[in-house]
């Protein structure tokens, strides 16, 4: 064996080890192993965090986020993109926006170790490059190719985020990798994290770099098969409705890439993927430069969400509602919800009935609310329409520049339904003066100013597609939907919290109580709600286009 070649091989191996060690030391910063990104965002949304400190790593955009959760209570987690994290924090809790302190990593106390960590690997590289160049007659092509390859790997800006870097994920990593490989994504995956505040599905945000074209963000979502028992039918609804919306948006001169959801197909041509565990996944193009809000921060945002949902209703007014599948049977069948509640009370499988006697009595006292709409449908007094059925503020994307509501999202519950239900669900969520899970019920009431703002925007968006009877019944829709939602929260609590995701003990019970308090407040303000509604109904009858044109 040629000793020179043997030594060269040894030196190559040693060089690789040195550079690899330096790379991993510099890239992977130590952090708290018991606090995930998901936990951080839950604490942010729940107002548990009083201040945020972010330390930017040398390996941008990575960093360490430290949350202050009270006196002498600090928790930290590593993040793969500081800027994205800041955006998520501000979107989830605007009050924290001025309480974020950004720092660089402090290396002042270990200058010598830093010098050794940087200079030594470089010195070693230069030393062995000189030796090997001498051995190869001044440096051949192989040597230079090797050098180029290692330089690319060690470049922090070229750092690829792997599945091991995903905060808050453990057992799901292999499953995610499997699913991602089945979609027609373009470019290189550089970022992935849990996303959103939904109660039902598991959602992730992925970022792809596409060469000189920049980057593309996509949403990857696992459908909850326990809730949506027929995911194929669900996707047929979504595909049909989004294609219809695209045609209408194009006819109106709009932008179909931003004004409706755009599904990313799988490699087999379908609009969903079934993984090895039988789970169903779908993916959308993420709408950039737009934000969804979990609560009403500005009346303008609430108004814009009303216009967006009304426009959604108007654009789909000629879509055959009867062609849609019921993704959740009896979803807004208030009578069926009441029967499910009675069954939960009777069985009391978790032994919780005794602690919620007041709430149970409230439901029983309002039983008449459960049959009103069903009776009107049977009589043919109100039409069946294509409805969203989850018209919360956070299901509308608000353009960051214009402040306009541009796109309705979360289309899982698109089904045949009633316009009053869509309107009512928005009011119970957005016109409330408190969060949906507020513990202090003295903070809960229905804001009549917000009610009027939403009513005006919703009718403008509908653009004359509602009947006079439907408009008359809009305040009743608010009352029925609030009552129904409270009843559903209570039912889920009695059955062991299997439907809605919970983040604390008695979470669904707290949600139930806020809804019932809101119903009581609506009843106290019933005449006001009716007068406001009649005011705008008359405007419509007088065909005031300044209020009701797009």
C-alpha positions as CSV (number, residue, x, y, z in Angstrom):
1,X,0.0,0.0,0.0
2,X,1.3,3.5,-0.9
3,X,1.9,5.3,2.5
4,X,1.2,8.6,0.9
5,X,-2.3,7.5,-0.2
6,X,-2.9,5.9,3.2
7,X,-2.0,9.1,5.0
8,X,-4.1,11.1,2.6
9,X,-7.1,8.9,3.4
10,X,-6.5,9.4,7.1
11,X,-6.3,13.2,6.7
12,X,-9.5,13.3,4.6
13,X,-11.4,11.4,7.3
14,X,-9.9,13.6,10.1
15,X,-10.8,16.7,8.2
16,X,-14.4,15.6,7.7
17,X,-14.8,14.8,11.4
18,X,-13.4,18.2,12.4
19,X,-15.6,20.1,10.1
20,X,-18.7,18.0,11.0
21,X,-18.1,18.6,14.7
22,X,-17.8,22.3,14.2
23,X,-20.9,22.5,12.0
24,X,-23.1,20.6,14.5
25,X,-21.8,22.6,17.5
26,X,-22.5,25.9,15.7
27,X,-25.9,25.0,14.3
28,X,-27.6,23.1,17.1
29,X,-27.8,25.4,20.2
30,X,-28.8,23.8,23.5
31,X,-32.2,24.7,24.8
32,X,-35.0,23.5,27.1
33,X,-36.1,20.0,26.1
34,X,-39.4,20.1,28.0
35,X,-41.0,23.1,26.4
36,X,-42.2,22.9,22.8
37,X,-43.2,25.5,20.2
38,X,-46.7,24.3,20.4
39,X,-46.8,24.8,24.2
40,X,-45.3,28.3,23.8
41,X,-48.1,29.3,21.3
42,X,-50.7,27.9,23.6
43,X,-49.4,30.0,26.5
44,X,-49.3,33.1,24.3
45,X,-52.9,32.7,23.1
46,X,-54.1,32.0,26.7
47,X,-52.4,35.2,27.9
48,X,-50.1,33.3,30.2
49,X,-47.0,35.0,28.8
50,X,-46.1,38.4,30.2
51,X,-42.9,39.0,28.2
52,X,-40.8,37.4,25.4
53,X,-37.1,37.4,24.9
54,X,-35.7,36.1,21.6
55,X,-32.0,35.4,21.2
56,X,-31.0,35.3,17.6
57,X,-28.4,32.7,16.8
58,X,-25.5,33.1,14.4
59,X,-27.1,30.5,12.3
60,X,-30.0,32.7,11.1
61,X,-32.9,32.5,11.1
62,X,-32.7,30.1,14.1
63,X,-32.9,31.3,17.7
64,X,-34.1,30.7,21.3
65,X,-37.4,32.0,22.6
66,X,-37.8,32.6,26.4
67,X,-41.3,33.1,27.7
68,X,-41.9,34.8,31.1
69,X,-44.8,33.0,32.7
70,X,-44.8,34.8,36.0
71,X,-42.4,35.8,38.7
72,X,-39.2,33.7,38.3
73,X,-41.0,31.4,35.9
74,X,-39.2,31.2,32.5
75,X,-39.4,28.6,29.8
76,X,-37.4,28.4,26.6
77,X,-37.6,26.6,23.3
78,X,-35.6,26.6,20.1
79,X,-37.2,27.9,16.9
80,X,-36.1,27.5,13.3
81,X,-37.2,31.0,12.1
82,X,-37.2,34.0,14.5
83,X,-39.1,36.2,12.1
84,X,-41.9,33.7,11.6
85,X,-42.1,33.2,15.3
86,X,-42.4,37.0,16.0
87,X,-45.2,37.1,13.4
88,X,-47.0,34.2,15.0
89,X,-46.7,35.8,18.5
90,X,-48.1,39.1,17.3
91,X,-50.9,37.4,15.4
92,X,-51.9,35.3,18.4
93,X,-51.6,38.0,21.1
94,X,-51.2,41.6,19.9
95,X,-50.6,42.9,23.5
96,X,-47.3,41.0,23.5
97,X,-46.1,42.9,20.4
98,X,-44.4,45.6,22.5
99,X,-43.0,43.1,25.0
100,X,-40.7,41.2,22.7
101,X,-37.0,41.8,23.3
102,X,-34.7,40.7,20.6
103,X,-31.0,40.0,21.4
104,X,-28.1,38.5,19.7
105,X,-26.3,35.5,21.3
106,X,-23.9,36.9,23.9
107,X,-20.5,35.5,23.4
108,X,-18.6,38.0,25.5
109,X,-17.8,35.6,28.2
110,X,-16.1,33.0,26.1
111,X,-14.1,34.9,23.5
112,X,-11.2,32.5,23.8
113,X,-13.4,29.5,23.2
114,X,-15.0,31.2,20.2
115,X,-11.6,31.9,18.7
116,X,-10.5,28.4,19.2
117,X,-13.8,27.1,17.8
118,X,-13.5,29.2,14.7
119,X,-9.7,29.6,14.1
120,X,-8.7,26.0,14.9
121,X,-11.0,24.3,12.3
122,X,-9.8,26.8,9.7
123,X,-6.2,26.2,10.6
124,X,-6.6,22.5,10.5
125,X,-8.3,22.8,7.1
126,X,-5.5,25.0,5.7
127,X,-2.8,22.7,7.1
128,X,-4.2,19.6,5.5
129,X,-5.0,21.3,2.3
130,X,-1.3,22.3,2.0
131,X,-0.2,18.7,2.8
132,X,-2.6,17.1,0.3
133,X,-1.8,19.6,-2.4
134,X,1.8,18.8,-2.0
135,X,1.0,15.1,-2.2
136,X,-1.1,15.6,-5.3
137,X,1.4,17.8,-7.2
138,X,0.0,21.2,-6.4
139,X,-3.7,20.3,-6.0
140,X,-5.7,18.3,-8.4
141,X,-9.4,18.5,-9.5
142,X,-10.5,16.0,-6.8
143,X,-9.1,18.1,-4.0
144,X,-10.9,21.3,-5.2
145,X,-14.2,19.4,-5.7
146,X,-14.0,18.1,-2.2
147,X,-13.4,21.6,-0.9
148,X,-16.4,23.0,-2.7
149,X,-18.6,20.3,-1.4
150,X,-17.7,20.9,2.3
151,X,-18.0,24.7,1.9
152,X,-21.6,24.3,0.8
153,X,-22.4,22.1,3.7
154,X,-20.9,24.4,6.3
155,X,-22.6,27.5,5.0
156,X,-25.2,28.5,7.7
157,X,-27.4,30.2,5.1
158,X,-27.7,26.9,3.3
159,X,-28.8,25.1,6.5
160,X,-31.7,22.8,5.8
161,X,-34.3,22.3,8.5
162,X,-34.8,18.6,8.9
163,X,-37.6,16.8,10.6
164,X,-35.4,16.6,13.7
165,X,-35.6,20.4,13.9
166,X,-39.4,20.6,14.1
167,X,-40.4,21.9,17.5
168,X,-43.1,20.1,19.3
169,X,-43.0,16.9,17.2
170,X,-41.9,13.5,18.3
171,X,-43.7,10.4,17.1
172,X,-45.2,12.2,14.1
173,X,-41.9,13.0,12.4
174,X,-41.7,9.9,10.2
175,X,-45.4,10.2,9.3
176,X,-44.9,13.8,8.2
177,X,-42.0,12.9,6.1
178,X,-44.0,10.1,4.4
179,X,-46.9,12.4,3.6
180,X,-44.8,15.4,2.4
181,X,-43.1,13.1,-0.1
182,X,-46.5,12.3,-1.7
183,X,-47.5,15.9,-2.6
184,X,-46.4,17.8,-5.7
185,X,-44.3,20.3,-3.8
186,X,-41.6,22.2,-5.6
187,X,-38.2,23.3,-4.3
188,X,-36.4,22.5,-1.1
189,X,-38.1,22.2,2.3
190,X,-36.4,24.6,4.7
191,X,-39.0,25.2,7.4
192,X,-41.9,23.3,9.1
193,X,-43.9,24.0,12.2
194,X,-47.3,23.5,13.8
195,X,-49.7,26.2,12.7
196,X,-53.0,27.8,13.6
197,X,-55.5,27.6,16.5
198,X,-58.1,25.3,15.2
199,X,-59.9,22.8,17.6
200,X,-60.2,19.9,15.2
201,X,-57.5,19.2,12.6
202,X,-53.7,19.0,12.9
203,X,-52.1,21.7,10.8
204,X,-48.6,22.5,9.8
205,X,-46.9,25.3,7.9
206,X,-44.2,24.4,5.4
207,X,-41.8,26.7,3.6
208,X,-40.1,25.7,0.3
209,X,-37.2,27.5,-1.4
210,X,-37.7,27.5,-5.2
211,X,-34.3,28.7,-6.6
212,X,-34.4,32.2,-8.0
213,X,-38.2,32.3,-7.7
214,X,-38.0,32.9,-4.0
215,X,-40.0,30.8,-1.5
216,X,-43.5,29.3,-1.3
217,X,-45.4,28.6,1.9
218,X,-47.9,25.8,2.0
219,X,-50.4,24.4,4.6
220,X,-50.4,20.7,5.3
221,X,-53.3,19.4,7.2
222,X,-54.4,16.1,8.6
223,X,-58.1,15.7,8.6
224,X,-59.7,14.5,11.9
225,X,-61.3,11.1,11.0
226,X,-63.0,10.9,14.3
227,X,-64.9,14.1,13.4
228,X,-65.0,13.8,9.6
229,X,-65.9,10.1,9.1
230,X,-66.0,10.4,5.3
231,X,-63.0,12.5,4.3
232,X,-63.4,11.7,0.5
233,X,-66.9,13.2,0.5
234,X,-65.5,16.2,2.5
235,X,-62.9,16.8,-0.2
236,X,-65.5,16.5,-3.0
237,X,-67.3,19.4,-1.3
238,X,-64.2,21.5,-1.0
239,X,-63.1,20.8,-4.6
240,X,-66.5,21.6,-6.0
241,X,-67.0,24.8,-4.1
242,X,-63.5,26.2,-4.7
243,X,-63.7,25.5,-8.4
244,X,-67.0,27.3,-8.5
245,X,-65.6,30.2,-6.6
246,X,-62.6,30.5,-8.9
247,X,-64.8,30.9,-11.9
248,X,-66.9,33.5,-10.2
249,X,-63.9,35.4,-9.0
250,X,-62.3,35.4,-12.5
251,X,-65.6,36.7,-14.0
252,X,-65.5,39.6,-11.4
253,X,-61.9,40.4,-12.3
254,X,-60.6,39.2,-9.0
255,X,-57.5,37.2,-8.0
256,X,-58.3,33.4,-7.6
257,X,-54.9,32.8,-6.2
258,X,-55.7,34.9,-3.1
259,X,-59.5,35.0,-2.9
260,X,-60.1,31.3,-2.5
261,X,-58.2,28.3,-1.4
262,X,-56.0,26.5,-3.9
263,X,-55.4,22.8,-3.3
264,X,-52.0,21.3,-4.1
265,X,-52.4,17.9,-5.8
266,X,-50.8,14.7,-4.8
267,X,-48.3,12.9,-7.1
268,X,-51.1,10.5,-8.0
269,X,-53.3,13.4,-9.2
270,X,-55.8,13.4,-6.4
271,X,-56.3,16.4,-4.1
272,X,-55.5,14.4,-1.0
273,X,-53.1,11.8,0.4
274,X,-53.7,8.7,2.4
275,X,-50.7,7.7,4.5
276,X,-49.7,4.2,5.7
277,X,-51.8,4.6,8.8
278,X,-54.9,5.4,6.9
279,X,-54.9,9.1,7.8
280,X,-56.1,11.6,5.2
281,X,-54.1,14.7,4.4
282,X,-54.6,17.7,2.1
283,X,-52.5,20.7,1.3
284,X,-53.1,24.3,0.3
285,X,-51.1,27.2,-1.0
286,X,-50.6,29.5,2.0
287,X,-52.0,33.0,1.4
288,X,-49.1,35.4,2.1
289,X,-49.3,39.0,3.3
290,X,-52.6,38.3,5.0
291,X,-53.6,37.6,8.6
292,X,-56.5,35.8,10.4
293,X,-57.4,37.1,13.8
294,X,-58.6,35.1,16.8
295,X,-60.5,38.0,18.3
296,X,-61.8,41.3,17.2
297,X,-59.1,43.9,17.7
298,X,-60.6,46.5,15.3
299,X,-64.2,47.0,14.2
300,X,-62.9,47.3,10.7
301,X,-61.6,43.8,10.7
302,X,-65.0,42.5,11.9
303,X,-66.7,44.4,9.2
304,X,-64.4,43.0,6.5
305,X,-65.0,39.5,7.8
306,X,-68.7,40.1,7.5
307,X,-68.3,41.3,3.9
308,X,-66.2,38.2,3.1
309,X,-68.7,35.8,4.5
310,X,-71.6,37.6,2.9
311,X,-69.7,37.6,-0.4
312,X,-69.0,33.9,0.1
313,X,-72.8,33.4,0.5
314,X,-73.6,35.5,-2.5
315,X,-71.1,33.8,-4.9
316,X,-72.4,30.4,-4.0
317,X,-76.1,31.3,-4.1
318,X,-76.4,29.5,-7.5
319,X,-74.5,26.5,-6.4
320,X,-76.8,23.5,-5.9
321,X,-76.8,23.0,-2.1
322,X,-78.5,19.6,-2.4
323,X,-75.4,18.3,-4.3
324,X,-73.2,18.7,-1.2
325,X,-72.5,15.9,1.2
326,X,-73.2,16.3,5.0
327,X,-69.6,16.1,6.2
328,X,-71.0,16.0,9.8
329,X,-74.5,14.7,9.9
330,X,-76.9,17.0,11.7
331,X,-74.1,19.6,12.3
332,X,-76.5,22.5,12.8
333,X,-79.6,20.4,13.4
334,X,-80.3,22.0,16.8
335,X,-83.0,19.5,17.6
336,X,-80.6,16.6,17.0
337,X,-78.0,18.4,19.2
338,X,-80.6,18.7,21.9
339,X,-81.2,14.9,21.8
340,X,-77.5,14.3,21.9
341,X,-77.3,16.5,25.0
342,X,-80.1,14.6,26.7
343,X,-78.3,11.3,26.0
344,X,-75.1,12.7,27.5
345,X,-77.0,13.8,30.6
346,X,-78.7,10.4,31.0
347,X,-75.6,8.3,30.6
348,X,-73.2,10.7,32.5
349,X,-70.3,8.5,31.6
350,X,-67.7,10.8,33.3
351,X,-69.8,11.5,36.5
352,X,-69.9,15.2,35.8
353,X,-73.7,15.8,35.7
354,X,-74.0,16.8,39.4
355,X,-71.5,19.6,39.0
356,X,-73.4,21.3,36.1
357,X,-77.0,21.3,37.2
358,X,-77.4,25.0,36.5
359,X,-76.2,24.6,32.9
360,X,-78.4,21.6,32.3
361,X,-81.4,23.5,33.6
362,X,-80.6,26.4,31.2
363,X,-80.7,24.1,28.2
364,X,-84.0,22.6,29.2
365,X,-85.5,26.0,29.7
366,X,-84.6,27.0,26.1
367,X,-85.7,23.8,24.4
368,X,-88.1,25.7,22.2
369,X,-85.1,27.2,20.3
370,X,-84.3,23.8,18.9
371,X,-87.2,23.5,16.5
372,X,-87.9,27.0,15.1
373,X,-85.7,26.8,11.9
374,X,-86.6,23.1,11.2
375,X,-90.3,24.1,11.2
376,X,-89.7,27.0,8.8
377,X,-87.7,24.8,6.4
378,X,-90.5,22.2,6.3
379,X,-93.0,24.9,5.5
380,X,-90.7,26.2,2.7
381,X,-90.5,29.7,4.2
382,X,-86.6,29.7,4.1
383,X,-84.3,28.3,1.5
384,X,-81.5,25.8,1.9
385,X,-78.2,27.3,0.9
386,X,-74.5,26.5,0.6
387,X,-73.2,27.5,4.0
388,X,-69.7,27.6,5.6
389,X,-71.0,26.6,9.1
390,X,-67.9,27.9,11.0
391,X,-68.0,31.6,10.3
392,X,-65.6,32.8,13.0
393,X,-63.4,35.8,12.4
394,X,-60.2,33.6,12.3
395,X,-61.6,31.9,9.2
396,X,-61.2,35.0,7.1
397,X,-57.8,36.2,5.7
398,X,-57.4,40.0,6.1
399,X,-55.0,41.6,3.6
400,X,-52.1,43.2,5.5
401,X,-51.9,46.2,3.2
402,X,-55.4,47.0,2.2
403,X,-57.2,45.7,5.4
404,X,-59.8,44.0,3.2
405,X,-61.2,40.5,3.8
406,X,-59.9,38.6,0.8
407,X,-60.5,34.9,1.4
408,X,-62.7,32.5,3.5
409,X,-60.8,29.5,4.7
410,X,-61.4,26.3,6.6
411,X,-64.0,24.7,4.3
412,X,-64.4,21.4,6.1
413,X,-68.0,22.1,7.2
414,X,-69.3,23.4,3.9
415,X,-72.8,21.8,3.7
416,X,-76.4,22.5,2.9
417,X,-77.5,24.9,5.6
418,X,-79.1,28.3,6.5
419,X,-77.9,31.8,6.0
420,X,-79.0,32.7,9.5
421,X,-76.7,30.0,11.0
422,X,-73.7,31.5,9.2
423,X,-74.6,35.0,10.4
424,X,-75.4,33.8,13.9
425,X,-72.1,32.0,14.4
426,X,-70.2,35.1,13.5
427,X,-72.1,37.2,16.0
428,X,-71.7,34.8,18.9
429,X,-68.0,34.6,18.3
430,X,-67.1,38.2,17.1
431,X,-69.7,40.4,18.8
432,X,-68.9,39.0,22.2
433,X,-67.0,41.3,24.5
434,X,-65.0,38.4,25.9
435,X,-63.0,35.3,24.7
436,X,-64.9,32.1,23.9
437,X,-63.4,30.5,27.0
438,X,-63.5,33.5,29.4
439,X,-63.7,32.4,33.0
440,X,-65.0,35.8,34.4
441,X,-68.6,35.9,33.1
442,X,-69.0,39.5,34.1
443,X,-66.9,40.3,31.0
444,X,-69.3,38.5,28.6
445,X,-71.9,40.5,26.7
446,X,-73.1,41.0,23.1
447,X,-71.8,44.3,21.8
448,X,-74.6,46.0,19.8
449,X,-72.3,48.3,17.9
450,X,-70.4,45.2,16.7
451,X,-73.7,43.5,15.9
452,X,-74.7,46.4,13.6
453,X,-71.2,46.6,12.0
454,X,-71.4,42.9,11.1
455,X,-75.0,43.1,9.9
456,X,-74.2,45.9,7.5
457,X,-71.1,44.2,6.1
458,X,-72.8,40.8,5.8
459,X,-75.7,42.2,3.8
460,X,-73.3,44.2,1.6
461,X,-71.4,41.0,0.8
462,X,-74.5,39.0,0.1
463,X,-75.4,41.6,-2.6
464,X,-79.1,41.1,-2.5
465,X,-79.1,37.3,-2.5
466,X,-81.0,36.9,0.8
467,X,-84.8,36.9,1.0
468,X,-86.7,39.3,3.2
469,X,-87.6,36.5,5.6
470,X,-84.0,35.5,5.9
471,X,-83.0,39.0,6.8
472,X,-85.8,39.2,9.4
473,X,-84.5,36.1,11.1
474,X,-80.9,37.1,11.3
475,X,-81.0,38.1,15.0
476,X,-82.8,34.8,15.8
477,X,-79.9,33.1,14.0
478,X,-77.5,34.7,16.5
479,X,-79.4,33.5,19.5
480,X,-80.0,30.0,18.2
481,X,-76.4,29.5,17.2
482,X,-75.0,30.8,20.5
483,X,-77.4,28.5,22.4
484,X,-76.5,25.5,20.2
485,X,-72.8,26.1,20.5
486,X,-73.1,26.3,24.3
487,X,-75.1,23.1,24.3
488,X,-72.4,21.4,22.2
489,X,-69.6,22.5,24.6
490,X,-71.7,21.2,27.5
491,X,-72.4,17.8,25.8
492,X,-68.7,17.4,25.0
493,X,-67.8,18.1,28.6
494,X,-70.3,15.5,29.9
495,X,-68.9,12.9,27.4
496,X,-65.3,13.4,28.3
497,X,-64.0,16.2,26.0
498,X,-63.6,14.0,22.9
499,X,-64.7,16.5,20.2
500,X,-63.2,19.9,20.9
501,X,-59.5,20.2,21.8
502,X,-59.0,21.4,25.4
503,X,-56.0,23.1,26.9
504,X,-56.9,23.0,30.6
505,X,-59.2,21.3,33.0
506,X,-62.9,22.3,32.6
507,X,-62.1,24.1,29.3
508,X,-65.3,23.0,27.6
509,X,-67.3,23.9,30.6
510,X,-65.9,27.4,30.6
511,X,-66.8,27.7,26.9
512,X,-70.3,26.5,27.6
513,X,-70.8,29.1,30.3
514,X,-69.7,32.0,28.1
515,X,-72.2,31.0,25.4
516,X,-75.1,30.7,27.8
517,X,-74.2,34.1,29.4
518,X,-74.2,35.6,25.8
519,X,-77.7,34.1,25.2
520,X,-79.0,35.8,28.3
521,X,-77.5,39.1,27.2
522,X,-79.1,38.8,23.8
523,X,-82.4,38.2,25.4
524,X,-82.0,41.3,27.4
525,X,-81.2,43.3,24.3
526,X,-83.6,41.6,22.0
527,X,-85.6,44.7,21.0
528,X,-82.4,46.5,20.1
529,X,-81.2,43.7,17.9
530,X,-84.6,43.6,16.1
531,X,-84.6,47.4,15.5
532,X,-81.1,47.3,14.1
533,X,-82.0,44.5,11.8
534,X,-85.2,46.1,10.6
535,X,-83.3,49.3,9.8
536,X,-81.0,47.5,7.3
537,X,-83.7,45.3,6.0
538,X,-85.7,48.4,4.9
539,X,-82.5,49.8,3.3
540,X,-82.3,46.7,1.3
541,X,-86.0,46.9,0.2
542,X,-85.4,50.5,-0.9
543,X,-82.5,49.2,-3.0
544,X,-79.8,51.5,-1.7
545,X,-76.9,50.3,-3.8
546,X,-74.3,52.2,-1.7
547,X,-74.9,49.7,1.0
548,X,-75.3,46.6,-0.9
549,X,-73.1,46.6,-4.0
550,X,-69.7,44.9,-4.2
